[in-house]
Each structure stands twice: as structure tokens, then as C-alpha cells.
């Protein structure tokens, strides 16, 4: 074993205890009742960063949940890496589907099981422990800054203003983020692109109260029916979004990139079996791996209205609501798309109901050049830890703050993520492989050696 592998083995028990102290805190940003937990988690991160060897760490106020900031100055003339992560997590419901308590972490079958085990406490912990190793062994040659926020899972509404206010404090040469995934445990990859996001709530109101469906059905518009009709018009038979102007700034995938995507190992049968579906769908003329990373998409994230309790109730509901979103690609501005979508829904809405469209959070897409020195250093880090050169891939998810960093701070971000699809982030039984946890620390240490 190398000195680093020996260090990880010797300190693993202590590392897991520290990580578990974070995972036990239900830092759920979406629920106001967890406000105190957000502060507690931020404070715990401050303690762990100081323990890891930063010169200074503090919990700073923002317009929302607090931000953890820390720095280590090695040499004023050296490059500076800004490590970004988030300490908030998704709600754990439905709780009955968890095999163990989501906020009582445990190791089982070589995996850490808990909400946040991967997204993003586990991955952030990789960054901090790699930094700690470098500091303790006198190997750190870059200045390092840390910024950990508590609102990523609700769209980072306060972080842009925080960055605007603290531009000087956050100055760096590159931003390093571990909050993405790899193609597989034996197929390391680096994310070079992310889709953007636009999100809305659509509310359809009909009569001034719930009505008897026998007395009024067929004569009064049913808001649930009308909401479904509206949603059905958003995507056509070719899988294209029908909003006028939606594709005006969508850049076609180059033949070079299409060939790169085609080189990614992909077994459609296994893909379908893993998620329990019989067939795939999407925009005509594109491969599955293009549809879910390089092309925009529309989804209904939630829909409700009327009676949903046990048994039956013949009711014509007064109101129906849906939460919907579009994944966007680079060059699509989420503010512009948000307005185009709202205008379109109101345009096609019938006079028989009242329709309200409320824009919610959003973010821009992002692309990182594979020629960037920090990307090349990350590539070498993965090759050292996993034994093979990582593939460069675009991912279909969104981290809205990444594009904001580029716009506000003028800094490129390298997405050095270690998650797997099987980690079940945002779902019950979230987990993180101990083997990948160890290799992740190796990869980040190697990144710093090569940057």
C-alpha cells in the first residue's frame, strides 16, 4: 500500500465517526422546522475544517441559511483552489421505504447508508480529508478556500448575493466540486457539462368550491382534467417541447461530441432493467445518452387535486396543481425560458378555468473545457486512483450555482464527482461505497499534486 492508502486505513474509523456526526444532523433546507439543524450542521463543518488544518473557518450569515467559509494560505503567489459543497440534504420521505433510519448512519455490506451519504456530505468529506492529508504531510502547494452552503437542494437562492458581496474573499483560480456522479465504479468519468433548470407551479381553479360530480359533471370544467390537457400539450409526438421560441438558443450537438457519447459503454437492456421500465422514450433522432444530457426535457414533478383519500368520493374539485420543470442546455437562459413557458400556458389555457403560473427556482447550464489545467489535474487524479483514464461526459442534472460562479466570480469549475447511480440520492436508502470513498481521497490528493 502507498503512504496515503496506509493513512486512510489507519484513520478510517476516525473519519467515519466524523462523517457520521454530520449525517446525523437532519439538515433539510426544504423544511422550515429544520432551521436549527441547518445552523448546527454549519457549525459542525466549521469544527471539522479547523480540525483538518485550515487557518480560519467561520459560519457566515446569508439571506437564507448560513454559509461556511474557510481558507488555508500556503503561498500568496501560488494558485488558489476554491472547494464548493453543500451541507443541506433532501427530505427523507417516504420513511417506510428505508431499510435503516435515514439520520442514523451505518455501514452495511461495504456501504455507508444515510441521507447525505453521497449527496453531498460524503463527497464533501472526501475533499476535506484529502486536504487534511496534504496539510498534515506538508504536501499542500496550493492555497485552498472552502465555501459550503445550506440551500443547494432548494436552488441556492441566497448564494449569488453572498458571492456578489464577498467577491474578493472568494477569489480563486478554479473551483473544485464533488457533487456529481461517475458512469460506474469501474468506469470513472469526469462531468464536463450540466443542464440548466427552470421550475414552475401551475395552479388551475374552476368553481368556487368542490362540486358533486353527478350534479355538475359534464357542465362545469374540471380543473384536474383541464390541467392534464394543458400538460399534454407541452410535448409533441416527436418528444419536442412546443413552447414557441424554446429551441431558439439550443446548440446542436457536434458530430465530434456525438462520437464521444457513442463511445460511452451503454447497455439499454440493463438501463431499463435497473429502473424497472419496459421501453424508453424521448426526442426523436437522439440517443438515450444525448436525450438525458445534451438535450432539453420537460417533466411533471408532482400533481394533485380533488379527493385522494381511501375509498371513493364523487367530487368535481375546485382546484388542481402541478409542479413542472424543464432541464435546459447551455445557452438557454432560464429566466427567458421561464417567461416563455408562462406566456405559453396562459395562451393555451381555456376560458372555463383560471390558470396561474408561478416561476420557482432555476439555473443556467454549464460546460468545462477539457483543456483547462485543473481538468487535466483531475483527470490524472482519477487515473491514479481508479487505474484508468476517466471519460469526459455531460450529465443531465443541474447544479445552478456552477453557472452562477462563472457569471459572478469569473471562475471555471471542475466537477470531480464520485457518486454512482446506485447511490440512490434523493431517494430512500441513499448510500455511498466505502471503496469509492477511499479512492476519492486518493484522486483528490493526486489532483493537488498535479495542479
C-alpha positions in Angstrom: 0.0 0.0 0.0 1.1 3.6 -0.6 1.6 6.0 2.3 -1.7 7.6 1.5 -3.6 4.2 1.5 -2.0 3.3 4.8 -3.0 6.7 6.2 -6.7 6.2 5.0 -6.7 2.6 6.5 -5.2 3.8 9.9 -7.6 6.8 10.2 -10.8 5.3 8.6 -12.6 4.7 11.9 -12.0 8.3 13.0 -13.0 9.6 9.6 -16.3 7.7 9.7 -17.1 8.9 13.2 -16.6 12.5 12.0 -18.7 11.9 8.8 -21.4 10.2 10.9 -21.6 13.3 13.2 -22.6 15.3 10.0 -25.0 12.6 8.7 -26.9 12.5 12.0 -27.9 16.2 11.6 -31.2 16.4 9.5 -30.2 19.5 7.6 -33.2 19.6 5.4 -33.3 23.0 3.8 -36.8 22.5 2.3 -38.5 22.3 5.7 -38.6 25.4 7.9 -38.8 23.2 11.1 -35.1 22.2 10.4 -33.8 25.8 10.7 -31.8 25.0 13.8 -30.4 21.9 12.2 -29.0 24.0 9.4 -27.0 26.1 11.8 -25.9 23.0 13.8 -24.6 21.4 10.6 -22.8 24.5 9.5 -21.1 24.8 12.9 -20.1 21.1 12.8 -18.5 21.7 9.4 -16.6 24.7 10.8 -15.2 22.5 13.6 -14.2 19.7 11.1 -12.5 22.2 8.8 -10.4 23.6 11.6 -9.5 20.1 12.7 -8.4 19.4 9.1 -5.9 22.2 9.2 -7.4 25.4 7.7 -6.0 28.7 9.1 -9.5 30.2 9.6 -13.1 29.0 9.5 -16.3 30.7 10.2 -20.1 30.4 9.8 -21.3 33.5 7.9 -24.8 34.8 7.6 -26.6 34.9 4.2 -30.1 35.9 3.2 -31.1 32.4 4.0 -29.2 29.5 5.7 -25.6 30.3 6.9 -22.6 29.7 4.7 -19.4 28.0 6.0 -16.2 29.7 4.8 -12.6 28.6 5.5 -9.2 29.1 4.0 -5.6 27.9 4.1 -2.8 30.2 2.8 0.3 28.4 1.7 1.9 31.0 -0.6 0.4 34.3 -1.8 1.9 33.6 -5.2 0.5 30.1 -5.5 -2.7 29.0 -7.3 -5.8 29.1 -5.2 -8.5 26.3 -5.3 -12.0 27.1 -4.1 -13.8 24.0 -2.9 -17.6 24.2 -3.0 -20.0 21.8 -1.4 -23.4 21.9 0.2 -24.5 20.7 3.6 -28.2 20.6 3.1 -30.0 17.4 2.2 -33.2 16.3 0.6 -36.2 15.3 2.7 -36.1 11.6 3.6 -39.7 10.7 2.9 -41.1 8.1 2.3 -39.6 6.9 5.6 -41.2 3.5 5.4 -39.1 2.5 2.4 -35.7 3.0 4.3 -34.1 -0.2 5.5 -32.4 1.8 8.3 -33.0 5.2 9.8 -32.0 7.9 7.3 -30.4 10.0 10.0 -28.8 7.1 11.9 -25.9 6.3 9.6 -24.5 2.8 9.5 -22.0 0.7 7.5 -23.5 -2.3 5.8 -22.1 -4.6 3.1 -19.3 -2.1 2.4 -21.5 0.9 2.0 -22.4 3.9 4.2 -26.2 4.2 4.4 -27.8 7.5 5.4 -29.4 10.6 3.8 -26.5 12.7 2.6 -24.1 9.7 2.5 -23.3 10.7 -1.1 -25.2 14.0 -1.8 -23.3 15.9 -0.6 -21.9 15.3 2.9 -20.0 12.1 1.9 -18.5 13.7 -1.3 -17.6 16.9 0.5 -15.9 14.9 3.2 -13.6 13.3 0.6 -12.4 16.8 -0.3 -11.8 17.8 3.3 -10.0 14.5 4.2 -7.7 14.8 1.1 -6.9 18.4 2.2 -6.2 17.2 5.7 -3.8 14.5 4.5 -1.9 17.0 2.4 -1.6 19.6 5.2 -0.5 17.0 7.8 2.2 15.6 5.5 3.5 19.0 4.2 2.4 18.3 0.7 -0.1 21.1 0.0 1.3 23.6 -2.6 -1.9 25.4 -3.5 -3.9 27.8 -1.4 -7.3 26.4 -0.6 -10.6 28.0 0.2 -13.8 26.3 1.2 -17.4 27.5 0.7 -20.2 25.2 2.0 -23.8 26.4 1.6 -27.0 25.2 3.0 -29.5 25.8 0.2 -28.4 23.8 -2.8 -31.3 21.4 -2.7 -33.7 24.4 -2.9 -31.9 26.1 -5.8 -29.2 28.1 -3.9 -31.5 31.2 -3.7 -29.1 33.1 -1.3 -25.7 32.2 -2.7 -25.5 34.5 -5.7 -25.9 37.6 -3.4 -23.4 36.1 -1.0 -20.9 35.7 -3.8 -21.6 39.3 -5.1 -20.9 40.7 -1.6 -17.8 38.6 -1.0 -16.1 38.5 -4.4 -12.7 39.5 -3.1 -12.8 36.8 -0.3 -13.7 34.1 -2.9 -11.1 35.0 -5.5 -9.5 31.8 -6.8 -8.1 30.2 -9.9 -10.5 27.4 -10.1 -13.5 25.9 -8.3 -13.4 22.2 -7.3 -16.7 20.5 -6.7 -17.6 16.9 -5.7 -21.3 16.7 -6.2 -21.7 14.7 -9.4 -21.5 11.0 -10.4 -19.4 8.6 -12.4 -20.6 6.2 -15.1 -19.7 3.3 -12.9 -17.5 2.0 -10.1 -15.2 0.5 -12.8 -15.9 3.3 -15.3 -14.6 6.6 -13.8 -15.7 9.7 -15.5 -15.5 13.5 -15.2 -18.5 15.7 -15.7 -17.8 18.4 -18.3 -21.3 19.7 -18.7 -24.5 20.2 -16.8 -28.0 21.0 -17.9 -29.8 24.1 -16.5 -33.2 24.1 -14.9 -36.4 26.1 -14.9 -39.2 25.2 -12.5 -42.9 26.3 -12.2 -46.0 25.7 -10.3 -49.2 25.6 -12.3 -52.5 26.2 -10.5 -55.9 25.7 -12.2 -59.0 26.9 -10.5 -62.6 26.2 -11.6 -65.7 26.5 -9.4 -65.6 28.4 -6.1 -65.9 25.1 -4.2 -65.8 21.3 -4.7 -68.9 20.2 -6.5 -71.0 17.0 -6.7 -69.7 15.3 -9.9 -73.1 13.9 -10.6 -74.9 17.3 -10.4 -72.2 19.3 -12.2 -70.1 16.8 -14.2 -70.2 17.4 -17.9 -71.4 21.0 -17.5 -68.6 22.6 -15.4 -64.9 22.3 -16.3 -63.0 20.0 -14.0 -59.6 21.7 -13.0 -57.9 18.3 -12.8 -59.0 17.4 -16.4 -58.0 20.8 -17.7 -54.6 20.8 -16.0 -53.9 17.4 -17.6 -54.9 18.8 -21.0 -52.6 21.7 -20.6 -49.7 19.4 -19.6 -50.4 17.1 -22.5 -49.9 20.0 -25.0 -46.3 20.8 -23.8 -44.6 17.9 -25.6 -45.5 16.8 -29.1 -45.4 13.3 -30.7 -41.7 13.7 -31.6 -40.8 14.4 -28.0 -40.2 18.1 -28.7 -41.3 20.9 -26.3 -44.0 23.0 -28.0 -43.3 26.4 -26.3 -42.7 29.0 -29.0 -39.0 30.1 -29.0 -37.9 27.3 -26.7 -35.3 25.9 -29.1 -34.0 29.3 -30.4 -30.8 29.1 -28.5 -30.3 25.4 -28.2 -27.0 24.4 -29.7 -26.9 21.3 -31.8 -24.6 18.5 -30.6 -21.5 18.5 -32.7 -20.5 15.3 -34.6 -17.3 15.1 -32.5 -19.3 15.1 -29.3 -21.8 12.7 -30.6 -19.0 10.3 -31.4 -17.6 10.8 -27.9 -21.0 10.0 -26.4 -21.3 6.9 -28.7 -18.0 5.6 -27.2 -19.5 5.5 -23.7 -20.4 1.9 -22.8 -24.2 1.7 -22.7 -26.4 -1.3 -22.3 -30.0 -0.3 -23.0 -31.4 -3.6 -21.6 -29.6 -3.2 -18.3 -30.5 0.5 -18.2 -34.2 -0.3 -18.5 -34.0 -3.3 -16.1 -32.2 -1.1 -13.4 -35.1 1.3 -13.3 -37.9 -1.2 -14.0 -39.3 0.0 -17.3 -40.1 -1.9 -20.5 -39.3 0.8 -23.0 -37.6 4.2 -23.3 -38.9 7.4 -24.8 -37.7 10.9 -25.7 -36.9 13.3 -28.5 -36.9 11.7 -31.9 -33.5 11.5 -33.6 -31.3 11.3 -30.5 -29.7 8.5 -28.5 -30.7 8.0 -24.9 -27.4 9.4 -23.6 -27.9 12.5 -25.7 -31.5 12.9 -24.6 -30.6 12.8 -20.9 -27.6 15.1 -21.0 -27.3 17.3 -24.1 -31.0 17.9 -25.0 -33.7 19.8 -23.1 -36.6 18.0 -21.4 -39.9 18.6 -19.7 -41.3 16.7 -16.7 -44.2 16.8 -14.3 -42.6 16.6 -10.8 -45.8 16.4 -8.9 -49.6 16.8 -9.5 -52.6 16.8 -7.2 -56.2 17.9 -6.8 -59.5 16.5 -5.7 -60.0 13.5 -3.4 -57.0 11.2 -2.9 -58.0 9.5 0.3 -59.1 6.0 1.0 -62.2 4.8 -0.8 -64.2 6.9 -3.3 -65.7 10.3 -3.3 -67.6 11.6 -6.4 -66.3 15.1 -6.4 -65.5 17.7 -9.1 -62.6 19.5 -7.5 -62.3 23.3 -7.2 -58.6 23.3 -7.8 -55.7 21.3 -9.2 -52.0 22.0 -9.0 -48.8 20.7 -10.7 -45.1 21.3 -10.2 -43.3 21.1 -13.5 -39.7 21.6 -14.7 -37.6 21.8 -17.8 -34.0 20.7 -18.0 -32.1 23.2 -20.1 -28.9 23.1 -22.1 -26.1 25.7 -22.3 -27.1 29.0 -23.9 -30.7 28.6 -22.8 -31.3 31.4 -20.3 -33.6 30.1 -17.5 -35.2 33.5 -16.9 -36.1 33.8 -20.6 -37.4 30.2 -20.8 -39.4 30.7 -17.6 -41.3 33.7 -19.1 -41.8 31.9 -22.5 -43.3 28.9 -20.7 -45.6 31.0 -18.5 -46.8 33.0 -21.5 -47.5 29.9 -23.5 -49.5 28.2 -20.7 -51.7 31.3 -20.3 -52.1 31.5 -24.0 -53.4 27.9 -24.4 -55.5 27.9 -21.2 -59.3 27.7 -21.8 -61.7 30.3 -20.6 -63.5 27.7 -18.5 -60.9 27.9 -15.7 -58.4 30.3 -14.2 -54.8 29.5 -14.6 -51.9 30.8 -12.6 -48.2 30.0 -13.4 -45.7 30.7 -10.7 -42.0 30.6 -11.6 -39.8 28.9 -8.9 -36.1 28.4 -8.9 -33.9 27.9 -11.9 -30.3 27.9 -13.2 -28.1 28.0 -16.2 -26.3 25.1 -17.9 -22.5 24.8 -17.8 -19.6 23.4 -19.9 -16.0 23.0 -18.8 -13.2 22.8 -21.4 -11.2 19.6 -21.2 -8.1 21.6 -21.9 -8.3 23.5 -18.6 -5.2 22.8 -16.3 -7.4 21.9 -13.4 -9.4 19.5 -15.5 -6.2 17.8 -16.6 -5.1 17.5 -13.0 -8.5 16.0 -12.1 -8.1 13.5 -15.0 -4.7 12.4 -13.6 -6.2 12.1 -10.1 -8.9 9.7 -11.4 -6.4 7.7 -13.4 -4.1 7.3 -10.4 -7.0 6.2 -8.0 -9.1 4.1 -10.4 -6.4 2.8 -12.7 -7.8 4.1 -15.9 -8.3 7.4 -17.6 -11.8 8.9 -16.9 -14.2 9.5 -19.7 -15.5 13.1 -20.3 -19.3 13.2 -20.1 -22.1 15.6 -19.8 -24.7 14.9 -17.1 -28.4 15.6 -17.2 -28.7 17.0 -13.7 -28.3 20.7 -12.7 -26.2 22.5 -10.1 -27.5 26.0 -10.7 -24.7 27.7 -8.7 -22.0 26.4 -11.0 -23.1 28.7 -13.8 -23.5 31.5 -11.3 -19.9 31.1 -10.1 -18.8 31.7 -13.7 -21.0 34.7 -14.1 -20.3 36.3 -10.8 -16.8 35.3 -9.9 -15.5 34.6 -13.4 -14.1 31.2 -12.4 -14.4 27.9 -14.2 -15.4 24.8 -12.2 -14.1 21.3 -12.4 -16.7 18.7 -11.4 -14.8 15.9 -9.7 -17.7 13.8 -8.5 -17.6 10.2 -7.1 -21.3 9.2 -6.9 -23.0 6.3 -8.6 -26.5 5.9 -9.9 -27.0 3.1 -7.4 -26.3 5.5 -4.5 -30.0 6.5 -4.6 -29.5 10.2 -3.9 -32.8 12.0 -3.3 -34.4 8.5 -2.7 -34.8 6.1 0.2 -31.7 4.1 1.1 -29.1 6.6 -0.1 -25.7 5.0 0.2 -22.0 5.5 -0.6 -19.4 2.9 -1.3 -16.5 2.8 1.2 -14.2 1.7 -1.6 -15.1 4.7 -3.7 -14.8 6.9 -0.6 -11.2 5.7 -0.2 -10.4 6.1 -3.9 -11.9 9.5 -3.9 -9.5 10.7 -1.3 -6.6 9.3 -3.4 -7.9 11.1 -6.5 -8.2 14.5 -4.8 -4.8 14.2 -3.3 -3.4 13.4 -6.7 -5.3 16.4 -8.2 -3.4 18.8 -5.9 -0.1 17.2 -6.7 -0.7 17.9 -10.4 -2.3 21.3 -10.3 
